[in-house]
Amino acid sequence: MIHIGFFVSNEYVKYMSVAMASILSNASNEDGLAFHIITNTENKINQEKINQLKQIKDFKIEWKILNQSIPFEIRKDTRKDIPALANYSLLISSVFSNIDKIIWLDSDLIVLDSLAELYNTNMRKYSIAACPWPDVFQPDSYKQQISINQKNKYTNTGVLLANLKKWRKDKAEEKLLKAAHDFSGIYKFHCQCLFNIVFQNSLLYLPQKWNYRPMIWLNPQQVSPADLLTPPKIIHYANPTKPWSEIGAEKSEYFWQYARLSPFYEDIIYENSRAKLPAFIPSKNLLREILSYPNKLKKLSNYKWKYRLSIGKTRKKYKQKYKSLKKQINDLKRTLGA
């Protein structure tokens, strides 16, 4: 059984559902999946909608409603967009006391392959496994501020493989809470920084394919050629520009591919279109163009690579297709005021 965890507010469940749809769609027949969700309020409607994802592949699910205050709920970090609910990430070894290993995920990501390879990583000596950030984003000066040894790498823990058995053996939660107190007002990203501080000597670095982020595709010079040439298994939209709220966001075609499988698909479109759509009721043709937008983005990406990698008449053909489709997309963006 592969155990997978999320923390999510009721407002963000719809985006978590897309991540879940991608996991279920790409799981192998042999993969048994159990989802463990921490949220702050019970919402039967949302839970019933999530259960509809079993039409893709069957799974087990556990909801933990944790709405009590906890000692470190009022924090002094620099990220006001990280909800207090995220604090419970520090307590997952006790919240899920019957689980020894879990893949803990942010909700703003898409999984493109079975998670079995990641889950079966040998973690006997390690507390967590995560992908390093390029050093340009977390320089040595910041690592020094939060007492991370210069030889160690800072990681993004939006995709985290956690050895909860080792957490309990090492009393990791006590150490995490102490670090939250000791580095109050210094750390930038709360739980992520605390994981890097406490587990820096028992942290396994994962290949970037498990957490392919904007800082990689926008700064390819900061990662190894091997990481660039390896197809991503998880695309993580770890920046303020999200694919559901920004037309034309990088890699958004992957999000919309799986959003269509979510029972929240119409909710996602409605909620994020109100600020983008013109005040008038769109014509049937415009509505058709809007609904075909995700497919157009995917085609555009395919045409781009085909004309770049081909030669002669084939290159010319795909270059023309790319330009034509690019113009259609730009025309639609202008119509929507994007």
N, C-alpha and C positions, 0 to 999 in steps of 0.2 A: 504493500500500500504506500502510495506517495502522498505525504501530508503537505498541504499548501496553505499558507495563512495570509490573511489581509486584515488591516484595520481600516474601517470605512465609516463615514457618516452616512445618514440616509440620503443626503443630497448627492453623494458621490457613488452610491450603489450602482447607478446606471453605467458608469465608466468601468467599475469593477466587473460588471457583467460582460463587458466586451473582452476584458482580459480573460475571464473565465471561458468565454466562448472560444477564444483562440487556443487556450490550453486543451479544452475538450476536443476541438476539431483536429488537433495535431497529436493527440495522444495515440499510442499504439493500442492494439487490441488487448495486449497483456497488461497495460497500465491500469492499476486500480487507483482511483483518485479520491482523496478525502479533503474537503475544504473546511478551514477553521476561520471563522469571521468574528472579529471583535468590532462591536459597534456600540453606540451610546444610548440608543432608544430602540425599542422593539417596533417593527413595522411589518405587520402580517402581509400587506399587499406586496411590499418589496420582496419578502421571503417567498411568497407564492410565485412571483415572476421569476426569481432566480431558479426556482425548482423547474420552470419550463425549459431550462437549458439541458435537462436530462433527455430531451428529444435528440440532442447531438450525441451524448454519451452518458451513461449512468454514472452517478457519483454519490458519495456520502457528504453530508454537510452538518456542521455544528456552528450555532450562533452563540456568542458570548455577549450578553448585554451588560456592559460595565460602565455605569454612569456615576459611580461614587467619585468624590475627589480623592486624589492621591497626593502624597507629600510634595512632589516636585511638579505639580500641575501648573503652578505659576512660575514660568521660567524666565531667565534673562539671557536669551539668545537673540540673534539678529534676524531670525526668520519668523515674522509674524504670520506668514501664510501656512505654517505647519501647525495643524490643530492639536489641542491638548490631548485628544484621543491617541495621538502617536506616542504619548508617554508610555502606554501599555506595551510597546515593543520591548521595553526594558524588562518586562515582567513575564514574558511568554513562557519561561521554563516553569513557573509556578501556575500560571493561568492554564497551561496545557500540561499538567503534571503527569499525564499518562502517555505522553509522546516523547520519544528520544531524539528525533531528528525532524526538522521542518524546513521547507523552502518558504521564506517570508518575503512577500512581494509588495511593492507599491501598486496602486491601482491604475496608474497612467502608463501602461505598457501592453505589448502584444507578444505572445509566445508563438514561435514559428516551427517548433519541433517538440518531440516528446521530452518531458522533463526527467525521464528515467536516468539518463546519463548524468545529469547534474545531481540528482538525488542519491545516486549510488556512488558518488565521490567518497573516497576513503577519508573519513574525518576523525579517525581514532585519536590523533594527536592535536586536533584543532577544535577550537570553540566555534569559529565561524569561517565561512569562505565567501569572498566577494571580489569584485573587479576593481583594480586600481584606477584612480583618477590620473589623467595626465598632470605632471608636476606643475605645469604652468598655472593650473587652477588652484592648487593648494601648495604654494611654495614652501621651502624649508623654514622660512621665517614664521609662518603660521603653525607648522608642525611643532616648532620649538615652543610657541606660546602654549600649546596644549600638551606639551611633554610627550610628543611622539618622537622616538629615536629617528635621527636623520637617515639611517639605513633602511628604515621601514617605509612602506608606501601607504598613502592615505587612500581609502577605498570608498566607493559609492555603495551604500548598503540598501539601495532600492531593490536589489536582487540579493538576497542573503540566504545562504545555507547555514543553518544553526544546529549545532550539536548540543541539544538541550540536556542530554544525560551528563555531558561534561560541565555544562553551566551549573547544574545542581551540585555536582561533586566539588566544583571549585568555588561554590557560593558566589557565582558571578553577579547575581542581582544585587547583593550587598555592595559589591565593588562598583557596579554601574550607578547606584544611588549615591554612593560617596563621591564618585567622579562628577556627577551632576551638581553636587554641592560645591566641591572644590574648584570647579572650573566655571561656576556661574558668572555670567557676564563676559566670558572670554570666548567660549565655543560659538560657532556660527550656525551649525545645523543640528543641534540637540542630539537626538538618538544616534544619528550617524557619527558624529564626533565622539560621542561617549563609547560607541562600539570600537572605534579606531583607537581610542585611548586605552581602554581596559583590555582589549583582546590583541593588542599589537604584537605580542609575542606568541600568540596561538592562532594566527590568522593565515589562512590559505588563500593565495592569490589565484583567482579564476581567469581564464582566457576572456578577452573582451567580447567574444561572441555571446556570452551569457548576459551582457548588459550593454548593449550597443546604444550609445547616447549621443545627443547633439554635439557634445564637446569632442566626439570622435569624428563624426562625419563632417563637421565644420572645421576641424583642426587635424586633418589626417597626418600632418607632420609630427604630431605629438604621440603617435602610437607606432608600434612595430609593423613592418610590411606584412608579417604573418597574420597579425590581427586584421589588417585591412583586407587581406585576400581571403579570409575565412568568412563564409556567409553567416550573418547573425542568426542566433537562435532566439534571442529576446531583443525587441526594440523597445527602448525605454524613453519616453518623452519627458526627460528630466530637465525641463526648462520652462519658463513662463508661457511660451508659445505652445499651446496644446492643439492637437489635430482637430478636435471637435469645435474649437472656438475661433480658429484662424484659417481662413480659406487659403489653400496653397501651402500650408505648413509642410516642412520636409518630412518625408516618409508617412504622410497622412493617409496615403492610399491603403496602407496595411491596416490602419485603424478602421477605416470605413468598410473594408472587406469583411471584418468580423463584427462590426457594429450591426450590419444587416442581419446577423444571426441572433442578435440580442432581442429579448422581449421589450427592451427599453428603447428600441431604435427610433420610434416616432417621438418619444420624449426627448431624446438627444437632439434630434433635428429641430423640434419645436422650440426647445429652450434656448438653443444657440443660434437660431435663425431670427429671433425677434429683433435683435440689434442690427442684423445684417440686411434683412429683407426690406425693400421699399415699402412705403406706407400703403400703396395700392395692392389689390389682390392680383397676384401674378397670373399671366395668361397660361393656358395649357402648355404651350411651347416652352415658356420660361420655367414652369414647374418641372417639365420633363428634363430640361437642361440641368436644373438644380439636382434632381434625383440621380442623373447620370454622371454627376461630377466625380464621385470616387473612382468610377471605372475609367473616366477620362484621364485622371491623374496616373492611374496604373499604366494605361496605354502610353502616356507621354514618357514615363520612365523607361518603358520597353523600347520605344522608338529611339530615345536618346542613346541608349547603349548599343542598339543595333547599328545605327549609322556611325557611331564612333568606332565600332569594332569591325565593320565591313569595309569593302573597297569597291571602286568602280561604279557600275550602274546600281548595284544593290545599296551602296552607301548613299547615292543620290536619291534613290527612291525613299529610303527611310528618313533622310534629312528633310525632304519635302513634306512627308507625313508629320514629322515632328513639328516643323514650322506651322503647318496648317492647324494642327491640334492645339499648339501653344497659343495661336491667335484666338481660337474658339474659347479657350479657358480665360484668356485675358479679357475678351469681350464680356464673358459672363461675370467676371470679377468687377468690371466697370459698371455693369448693369446693377449689381448688388451693392455698389458703393464700397467695395472692399479695397 
